[in-house]
Amino acid sequence: YFFFRGISCIDEIALLCYNSCIMQRRGLFRGPTEWKTEINCYEFKGKVKEKELLHAKNAKADQDIVMSKWIGMEGSVAIAAAKEKELLERFPKIMVDQIKKMLPNCSCALEAALAVKSGVSAMHDVSSGGIYGALYELSEAAGVGLEIDLRAIPIKQETVEICEYLGLNPYYLKSGGSMLMVCDHGQELVRLLEKEGIYAAVIGRTTSEIGAFINTFSPI
């Protein structure tokens, strides 16, 4: 998925997608383009060759799980766009503006490219269903268990505030722009990403307990 805002020519969008796929050594095929009203941007969907994908199913037991950026960014931006007037009555304008500034982070193309070069075993984007949904899908696809530290999952305070106000669970909030990456040496990947200005954290590990989801701090 690629998100673009403020580009009027579809050829420019296609060129940006092409360049991103070249950077990731991926093939690009024609896909649908859709205007995302809730966050005021285009969503361009493409396909890559099956044999080149780093499927979630490739994750192995006893590996680190690294997550990029912060959960709930896409959902926070959508809420700010849909409920801006209501939010401004409750929160300072500077906070609502900070939420809007999350939009450029709603793409994980750069970390995906860096992760591929670093030799990760598997990747899985965090989108619909939030981080809980993504972790469940990762576990199911790979047939591994997960040990996750909720305290290690990055989340912006602005997301916490609007979720508390609206009675939403941030762990189920749309989190486009965040990526789960499974590898042997998570801290090395974190340092690599941070050198490129991408915040990341090791949030847990895969386990050999097939189908088990172990969450020591809060049940899903």
MARROTI-882718 format. One record per residue (C-alpha): residue number from 0; residue in three letters; x, y, z. Coordinates in pm, whole numbers, plus 50000, padded with zeros to 5 digits. Example, Ala and Ser with C-alpha at 12.3 -4.5 7.8 and 13.67 -1.06 7.14 Angstrom:
REM residues 2
vexdo; kolpa; px; py; pz
0; ALA; 51230; 49550; 50780
1; SER; 51367; 49894; 50714
REM end
This chain:
REM residues 220
vexdo; kolpa; px; py; pz
0; TYR; 50000; 50000; 50000
1; PHE; 50120; 50350; 49919
2; PHE; 49959; 50667; 50055
3; PHE; 49997; 51001; 49877
4; ARG; 49856; 51345; 49941
5; GLY; 49873; 51660; 49731
6; ILE; 49965; 51485; 49403
7; SER; 49726; 51562; 49121
8; CYS; 49880; 51353; 48842
9; ILE; 49831; 50977; 48854
10; ASP; 50155; 50930; 48656
11; GLU; 50348; 51092; 48940
12; ILE; 50187; 50851; 49186
13; ALA; 50279; 50554; 48967
14; LEU; 50638; 50680; 48938
15; LEU; 50672; 50712; 49315
16; CYS; 50538; 50359; 49359
17; TYR; 50774; 50229; 49093
18; ASN; 51075; 50392; 49257
19; SER; 50976; 50253; 49596
20; CYS; 50943; 49901; 49456
21; ILE; 51281; 49931; 49283
22; MET; 51431; 50032; 49617
23; GLN; 51279; 49720; 49772
24; ARG; 51373; 49498; 49476
25; ARG; 51008; 49424; 49415
26; GLY; 50804; 49385; 49097
27; LEU; 50512; 49622; 49052
28; PHE; 50193; 49537; 48867
29; ARG; 49887; 49744; 48798
30; GLY; 49648; 49777; 49089
31; PRO; 49343; 49986; 49185
32; THR; 49376; 50344; 49307
33; GLU; 49123; 50470; 49561
34; TRP; 49058; 50808; 49721
35; LYS; 49057; 50764; 50100
36; THR; 48805; 51024; 50211
37; GLU; 48866; 50970; 50583
38; ILE; 49231; 51077; 50559
39; ASN; 49215; 51283; 50236
40; CYS; 49470; 51091; 50032
41; TYR; 49498; 50833; 49755
42; GLU; 49555; 50466; 49829
43; PHE; 49742; 50296; 49549
44; LYS; 49734; 49916; 49563
45; GLY; 49987; 49708; 49376
46; LYS; 50101; 49347; 49358
47; VAL; 50444; 49190; 49388
48; LYS; 50569; 48853; 49269
49; GLU; 50469; 48575; 49505
50; LYS; 50818; 48425; 49528
51; GLU; 50969; 48760; 49635
52; LEU; 50737; 48826; 49928
53; LEU; 50856; 48801; 50286
54; HIS; 50540; 48634; 50410
55; ALA; 50443; 48635; 50776
56; LYS; 50442; 48255; 50746
57; ASN; 50823; 48262; 50716
58; ALA; 50865; 48365; 51080
59; LYS; 51039; 48104; 51295
60; ALA; 51031; 48031; 51667
61; ASP; 51277; 48206; 51900
62; GLN; 51311; 48522; 51692
63; ASP; 51268; 48887; 51788
64; ILE; 50962; 49084; 51682
65; VAL; 51041; 49445; 51588
66; MET; 50772; 49706; 51528
67; SER; 50830; 50033; 51344
68; LYS; 50681; 50370; 51436
69; TRP; 50371; 50395; 51657
70; ILE; 50041; 50208; 51663
71; GLY; 49717; 50386; 51578
72; MET; 49859; 50651; 51345
73; GLU; 49625; 50584; 51052
74; GLY; 49323; 50564; 51281
75; SER; 49425; 50881; 51466
76; VAL; 49457; 51075; 51140
77; ALA; 49117; 50948; 51022
78; ILE; 48954; 51047; 51352
79; ALA; 49111; 51393; 51340
80; ALA; 48977; 51444; 50988
81; ALA; 48627; 51319; 51068
82; LYS; 48586; 51474; 51414
83; GLU; 48812; 51779; 51402
84; LYS; 48549; 52022; 51533
85; GLU; 48458; 51794; 51824
86; LEU; 48821; 51731; 51912
87; LEU; 48900; 52104; 51908
88; GLU; 48629; 52158; 52167
89; ARG; 48802; 51909; 52397
90; PHE; 49174; 51933; 52316
91; PRO; 49422; 52213; 52235
92; LYS; 49460; 52292; 51865
93; ILE; 49830; 52207; 51884
94; MET; 49744; 51848; 51976
95; VAL; 49499; 51807; 51688
96; ASP; 49760; 51953; 51453
97; GLN; 50015; 51701; 51581
98; ILE; 49776; 51421; 51492
99; LYS; 49739; 51556; 51137
100; LYS; 50118; 51557; 51105
101; MET; 50118; 51178; 51148
102; LEU; 49993; 51135; 50790
103; PRO; 50338; 51130; 50621
104; ASN; 50429; 50842; 50854
105; CYS; 50144; 50627; 50721
106; SER; 50376; 50446; 50481
107; CYS; 50623; 50175; 50574
108; ALA; 50808; 50160; 50238
109; LEU; 51142; 50273; 50378
110; GLU; 51155; 50036; 50673
111; ALA; 51039; 49753; 50447
112; ALA; 51333; 49819; 50214
113; LEU; 51579; 49837; 50503
114; ALA; 51437; 49521; 50659
115; VAL; 51474; 49330; 50333
116; LYS; 51839; 49433; 50304
117; SER; 51903; 49335; 50667
118; GLY; 51777; 48981; 50605
119; VAL; 51460; 48960; 50816
120; SER; 51267; 48634; 50806
121; ALA; 50920; 48784; 50776
122; MET; 50728; 49110; 50765
123; HIS; 50364; 49194; 50829
124; ASP; 50203; 49537; 50806
125; VAL; 49990; 49663; 51094
126; SER; 49668; 49795; 50939
127; SER; 49304; 49698; 50988
128; GLY; 49254; 49521; 51319
129; GLY; 49537; 49718; 51477
130; ILE; 49838; 49568; 51649
131; TYR; 49629; 49295; 51812
132; GLY; 49496; 49186; 51472
133; ALA; 49842; 49195; 51314
134; LEU; 49999; 48989; 51593
135; TYR; 49721; 48730; 51570
136; GLU; 49765; 48706; 51191
137; LEU; 50142; 48670; 51231
138; SER; 50100; 48390; 51484
139; GLU; 49840; 48208; 51273
140; ALA; 50035; 48239; 50946
141; ALA; 50366; 48119; 51089
142; GLY; 50228; 47864; 51334
143; VAL; 50426; 48011; 51620
144; GLY; 50342; 48147; 51961
145; LEU; 50415; 48503; 52070
146; GLU; 50543; 48660; 52388
147; ILE; 50453; 49027; 52372
148; ASP; 50532; 49306; 52617
149; LEU; 50251; 49561; 52583
150; ARG; 50465; 49819; 52758
151; ALA; 50716; 49798; 52471
152; ILE; 50460; 49872; 52198
153; PRO; 50515; 50233; 52084
154; ILE; 50211; 50462; 52095
155; LYS; 50181; 50840; 52070
156; GLN; 50026; 51024; 52363
157; GLU; 49789; 51199; 52122
158; THR; 49650; 50859; 52020
159; VAL; 49607; 50761; 52385
160; GLU; 49418; 51085; 52456
161; ILE; 49169; 51063; 52170
162; CYS; 49107; 50693; 52229
163; GLU; 49032; 50757; 52597
164; TYR; 48800; 51043; 52500
165; LEU; 48611; 50841; 52237
166; GLY; 48612; 50513; 52429
167; LEU; 48828; 50329; 52174
168; ASN; 49090; 50061; 52227
169; PRO; 49413; 50187; 52063
170; TYR; 49538; 49831; 52022
171; TYR; 49259; 49768; 51771
172; LEU; 49296; 50104; 51595
173; LYS; 49408; 50111; 51230
174; SER; 49785; 50136; 51230
175; GLY; 49892; 50181; 50869
176; GLY; 50256; 50292; 50858
177; SER; 50370; 50044; 51122
178; MET; 50543; 49720; 51027
179; LEU; 50611; 49400; 51218
180; MET; 50949; 49250; 51129
181; VAL; 51072; 48914; 51256
182; CYS; 51446; 48855; 51276
183; ASP; 51722; 48694; 51481
184; HIS; 51881; 49014; 51610
185; GLY; 51608; 49266; 51683
186; GLN; 51822; 49533; 51848
187; GLU; 52052; 49545; 51546
188; LEU; 51751; 49608; 51321
189; VAL; 51625; 49876; 51561
190; ARG; 51961; 50055; 51542
191; LEU; 51962; 50029; 51161
192; LEU; 51614; 50181; 51137
193; GLU; 51691; 50457; 51385
194; LYS; 51998; 50557; 51181
195; GLU; 51751; 50633; 50901
196; GLY; 51524; 50830; 51132
197; ILE; 51265; 50554; 51179
198; TYR; 51157; 50486; 51536
199; ALA; 51137; 50115; 51617
200; ALA; 51129; 49882; 51916
201; VAL; 51158; 49513; 51999
202; ILE; 50812; 49428; 52135
203; GLY; 50852; 49054; 52194
204; ARG; 50959; 48717; 52059
205; THR; 50816; 48423; 51872
206; THR; 50793; 48091; 52058
207; SER; 50761; 47725; 51971
208; GLU; 50428; 47692; 52152
209; ILE; 50216; 47652; 51841
210; GLY; 49905; 47867; 51842
211; ALA; 49985; 48017; 52182
212; PHE; 49963; 48388; 52237
213; ILE; 50127; 48483; 52565
214; ASN; 50067; 48832; 52687
215; THR; 50201; 48879; 53035
216; PHE; 50053; 49220; 53100
217; SER; 49706; 49247; 52950
218; PRO; 49482; 48984; 52789
219; ILE; 49356; 49038; 52435
REM end
